[in-house]
Amino acid sequence: MKKYKITVFGAGSWGSVLAHVLAENGHEVHLWTRNADQADEINHQHTNKKYLTDVQLSADLKVTNDLDQALEASDIYLLVIPTMGIRDLVREINEKIKSKKLFIHASKGLEQKSHKRISTIIKEEIDADKLEDVVVLSGPSHAEEVIKRDLTTVTAASENVESRKLVQEIFMNSYFRVYTNSDLAGVELGGALKNIIALGSGITVGLGYGDNARAALITRGLAEITRFGLCFGAQESTFMGLSGVGDLVVTGMSTHSRNFKCGYYIGQGMTPEEAVEKVGMVVEGFYTTKAVYEIAQEKNIDMPITNAIYQIITNQVEAKNASLDLMKREGKEEA
């Protein structure tokens, strides 16, 4: 396998672990963080204790808080930062780079004000003569399990077959398997919207409901995600795959998920604001719910679960009452 020079932007749990995977695969990996103390810790102790407990990262990782240095090091850029920070970072990158770069992103969300997907933001902010392509890496993957080399499968999506195959090549190994997909919109929307349903799943468990309720929520949540995606040109089959049902199941069923945790705390009686604070990291589903609710209202897309979660996190209704309201809706055909 050919070795590449790759810069990973974002040293949270997922960014650090993806950088670790790439380093284990033999690539020259530079990890960028704005936090000088964090860079020093990873460089010298090979740990990232704020985000990953009892984890030893590859000693081959080269970490910097100098953006110019990070940009100069590679021709492939992997963005793994919260959605709310993507546009500002990409705009800053565009001002500094002089040649074409391949952009990969592994973030899952929609921009708040514009409601745009991350690939759209990148294409808007990077000049055409500086952009090789955009690929999204998404699927059922907890950083805490990947770092242990638990078997994981994800999807690399791009409209360009060579670009998605390249991303497949640089990540593939014995424990991290990558499939390819041409449905960029579907993969991004599946990854973003599953966080809404994961919030709902956490709320359901926090309220004390069992497996029946959670299975119903996840199944009907998938129907909403698919309905939404089809309105924006996504392929229905994508939502039956890794970045759809796969990501939804792993995020909606696991305490590793910060979205699930946030929902659980709300179900237990915390205010939404208290729950987000207790999680201590960005809860993408909190922001995606608001964006998707606004889009659904504008486009008249039927999304009762999303509507209910929106009402809960905006303190319009208590979680228990929202769940009962969902159950008492008029009967419908399933399909």
N, C-alpha and C positions, 0 to 999 in steps of 0.2 A: 504494500500500500504506500502510495506517495505521501510524504510528510509535508504539512503546511504550517505557515505562521498565522496564528489566530489570536485575536484580541477579544476577550470577554469583558463586556461592560456591565458591572454590577456584581458585588461580592456578597449578596445575600445567600441564603441556603441553596437555592437552585443555581444561581450563577456560579457559586463556588464549586458545586458538585459537577456541573457540566464542564467547567474548566478542568477539574480533576480527571474526568473521563477522557477528555481530549489529550491531556498530558500523559495519561496511562497508555493511550493509543500511539504515543510517540511523537505527537505534534509539538511544535514550539509554541507554548501558550503564555500569553500575557494577560493578567487579570487586573482590571482597573476599578478602583474605588475612590470616591472623593475623600474618604477618611484616612488620614495619614497613619493614625494609630492602628487601624485595622490592617492596612498594608504592611506595617512593620510586624504585626503579630503573625500574619500568614507567611511572610518572607522568612522570619527567624524561628517561629515555633511550629509552623505548618498546621496551625489551628485557626478556627473562626468561631470562638466560643459563644459569641452572642447569638449565632444562628444555628450552629451545629455542635451539640454536646458530645464529648468523647469521640471525636472524629479527628483522624490524622489525614491531612491533605497531602497531595503529591509534593515532594521536595523540589520537583522540576518546575513548579509554577513560579512565574516571575510576576510579582505584584507591584503596582505603582499607583500613586495618586496624582501623577503628572499626566494630564490628558494628551499633551503633545507627544510625549514619549510612547504612550499607549497607541496612538494613531500611527506613528511612524513604524511601529514594530511589525505590522501585518497588512495583508491584503484582504483578509476575511474578518469581518466584524460580527460578533454575536452579542445582541442586546438582551440583557436579562434584568431589567429594572421595572419598577411599577409603571403602569400605563400613563399615569399622570405626569411622569417625568420624561417620557419618550420624545415628545416634540422639541422640548428645549435642548435636550442632549443632541438629537439628530441635527438640529439647526446649528449648534455649536460645532459639531463634527464637519458639517458642510463648509463652514467658513475656513476650516483649517486644512482639509485634504486637497490634494492636487490631482490625484489619479483615480481611476475606477476601483470600486470596492464591492465585494459581495456582502450584502447584509443578511444576516440570519436573526430572527428574533424568537424568543421563547417566553414572551410575556403574554398574559391572557386577560384582555379587557377591551373596553371601548372608551375612546376619549370622551370626557364629560360633556363639554359644550358642543362639540361638533358631531359627536356620536360616531366618529369614524374609526375604522379598523386600523390596527398598527401598521400594516403594510401600506395602507393609503397615506398615513402620516409620513412614513419614510419616503415614499415616492414624491410627496409634495415638497418635502424639505431638502432632499438631496438633488442637486442639479443632475440633469440627464447624462452629462458627460462625466459624472463621477459615480454613477450607479450601475454596477454590473447587473445586479438582480436582487430580488427580495425573496427569502425563503422563510417559512414559519416552521418551527419544530414544536410539536404539541402531541399530547397523549397522556395516558394514565401513568403518572410517574411522580412518586414522592421522593424528594431529595434524600430523606432519611433512609430509604431503602436502596436507592441506586448506589449510595456511597458504600453500602454493605455488599455490593455486587449481587443483590437480588435480581432475578430475571425481570427485565423491563422491555416493553415494546412501545414505540412511539411512531409518529408520522412526520415526514418532511414534505411540505407542500409548496409548490411553486407552479406557475404557468409554464415555466421553461423546464423541459425534461432534464437537460444537462445540469441545471442548477440543483434540482432536487436530488439527482443521483450523486452529485458531489457531496452534498450534506449527508446523505446516506453513507457514503464511503468514509467520511472523516469521523463519524460517530460509531459505526458498527464495531462490535466486539462480542465476546462470548456471553456477556450478560446484558448488553444494551443493543437491542435489535431495532432497526429503523426501516419502516416501509415508506414508499413514496406515494404521493397523491397530487393530482393536477388541480384539485378544488381548493384553491387558496382561501376563498371566501368562506366555504363551509368549514374548513379546519379552524380558521380563526374564530368564527362565530360559535362553533361547538366548544372551543376552549374557553371562550369568554362567558357564554351563557350558562355553562354547567355550574359556575360559581354561584349563580342565583339559586339554583336548585339545591346546591350543597348547603347554603344558608338555611333553606327551608327544611332540609333533612336534619340539620343540627337543632333547629327550633322544635321539630317533631319529637326528637329524642329527649330534648330538654323538658318538654311538656309531659313526658312520661309515656308516650305512645310506643308501641312495639314495632315488630318487623312488618306486620301487615300494612300499617300506616306508612312506614318508610318506603316499602316497595311500591305502594300506590303513588306516593309523591314522586319518586324517581321515574316511574314509568310514564305518568302523565306529564312530568317535567320534560321528558324526552320528546313527547308529542309537541309541547310548546316550542322547544328549541328547534325542532324540525320545521314546524309551521312558520316560525320567524325566519329561519334560514332560507326557505324556499322563496320567500318574498324578496330576497336579495340575491337571487340567482345561484344559490348553493345547490348541490346535488343531494337528493334524499339519501342515497347510499352512504354518503360521508358520515351522516349522523348514526348509522348502524355500525360504524367502525371505531377505531381506536380513539380518535379525537372527538367522537360523539358519545355513544353509550359507554365506551371504555373509560374515558376520562370522567364521565358523569358518575359511574359506579365507584371508581376509586376515590373521588373527591366527596361524594355524598355518603360514603360508608365508613370513612376512616377518621380517627382522631388526629392523624397527622395533618389533616386539612385545616388551615386557619379559617377558612370559610365555614366549615362544619363547626369548629370550636366557637366561633363568633355566634352562630345561630344557636348553639347549645346554651351558651350563657344567656342569650335573650330568652330562650324557652324556660330557663331556670329563674327568670325574674329580673335580670339586669336590664337597664335601659340600653338601647342600641349603642349609645355613646360609651357607656361603661364597658360593654362587651368588646367593642373595638379596642379600647384602651387596654383591657386585660389581655387580649391576644398579643399586643405589643409589636405587631408587624402590619404591613398594609393588607387590608382585607379587600381584595379586588371586587368580590361579589357585592360588597356594600355600594360601590360606585357604579358597577355594571347594572345593578337592579334599577337605579335611577335613570340611567341612560336608556335601557331597554324599555322601561315603563313609558318614557316620553316618546320613544319611537313608535311603540305599539299604539299609544293613544293617537298619534298623528296619522298612522297608517291603518288604523282600525283593525289591528291584529288581535285575535282572541287569545289572551294570555292570563287566565284567572289566577294561576299560582304566582306568577310574577307580580300581578296587581296586589295580591294579598301580602306578599313579602314587602313590597314597596310601602304599603300602608303600615306594616309593622315597624319598619326601620325609620319611617318618618313620624312615628308616634301618633298615627291617626287611629289605630285600633290595637287592642291587646292581642298577643299571639294566640291565646286560647280561643278568643272570639273569632279571629280570622280563620282558624282551622275549621271551626264549626260552620262558619259561613260558606266555606268551600264545599263542605259535605252537603249542605242544604240547597245547593243550586239546582235548578231544573234538570231533570234527567235528559241524557243525550245518547246518541249512538257513539260507540267507542271509536270507530274508524273515521 
